[in-house]
Amino acid sequence: MQAKGTYEESDITARLSKDLPTWRYEGGQLRRTYGTHGFKASVMVANAVAHLAEAAWHHPDITISFGKVEVAIESHDVGGITDRDFELAAKIEQVIMWQPGKEGGALTGTPENESIARYIKYNA
Ligand SMILES: C[C@H](O)[C@H](O)[C@H]1CNC2=NC(N)=NC(=O)C2=N1
């Protein structure tokens, strides 16, 4: 018996494949691991995710490591995956993977060939 508003595993994996192919469904949560250059970078990514979570009032588990950050989301109140999880995951992906230098605007984005600037591993 599924809790109200939750998705079946087959629906979850189909929606991730379509809308969030860099995310996976594991351990009952939507999960994404972001590669980073070091620990300070991981803390900054975690802080950005934490801001989005608080603004959304929907909170993931965030694991901060040297060189990576894992984000894991589920809807605790219903014990499953709901639209809230997909919507927060999509916003996190949009924000963390934002590379303005690829948008043709005035912002250059983080220089990828300068070691002092290395931050997120966009192709990890
Ligand atoms: C009281 C309860 O914690 C709040 O309503 C919010 C806070 N953030 C939350 N985050 C998540 N992931 N699931 C929830 O059910 C949830 N509930």
The ligand as an SDF file (V2000), in Angstrom:
LIG
                    3D

 17 18  0  0  0  0  0  0  0  0999 V2000
    7.6110   19.4790   10.3160 C   0  0  0  0  0  0  0  0  0  0  0  0
    8.2740   18.9990    9.0460 C   0  0  0  0  0  0  0  0  0  0  0  0
    9.6190   18.7200    9.2780 O   0  0  0  0  0  0  0  0  0  0  0  0
    8.1930   20.0910    7.9700 C   0  0  0  0  0  0  0  0  0  0  0  0
    6.8720   20.2630    7.6290 O   0  0  0  0  0  0  0  0  0  0  0  0
    8.9320   19.7170    6.6950 C   0  0  0  0  0  0  0  0  0  0  0  0
   10.4040   20.0590    6.8280 C   0  0  0  0  0  0  0  0  0  0  0  0
   11.1790   19.5530    5.7630 N   0  0  0  0  0  0  0  0  0  0  0  0
   10.8700   18.3570    5.2050 C   0  0  0  0  0  0  0  0  0  0  0  0
   11.7340   17.7650    4.3750 N   0  0  0  0  0  0  0  0  0  0  0  0
   11.4720   16.5520    3.8670 C   0  0  0  0  0  0  0  0  0  0  0  0
   12.3900   15.9790    3.0400 N   0  0  0  0  0  0  0  0  0  0  0  0
   10.3430   15.9070    4.1530 N   0  0  0  0  0  0  0  0  0  0  0  0
    9.3830   16.4220    4.9590 C   0  0  0  0  0  0  0  0  0  0  0  0
    8.3610   15.7990    5.2070 O   0  0  0  0  0  0  0  0  0  0  0  0
    9.6220   17.7290    5.5230 C   0  0  0  0  0  0  0  0  0  0  0  0
    8.7370   18.3260    6.3100 N   0  0  0  0  0  0  0  0  0  0  0  0
  1  2  1  0
  2  3  1  0
  2  4  1  0
  4  5  1  0
  4  6  1  0
  6  7  1  0
  6 17  1  0
  7  8  1  0
  8  9  1  0
  9 10  2  0
  9 16  1  0
 10 11  1  0
 11 12  1  0
 11 13  2  0
 13 14  1  0
 14 15  2  0
 14 16  1  0
 16 17  2  0
M  END
$$$$
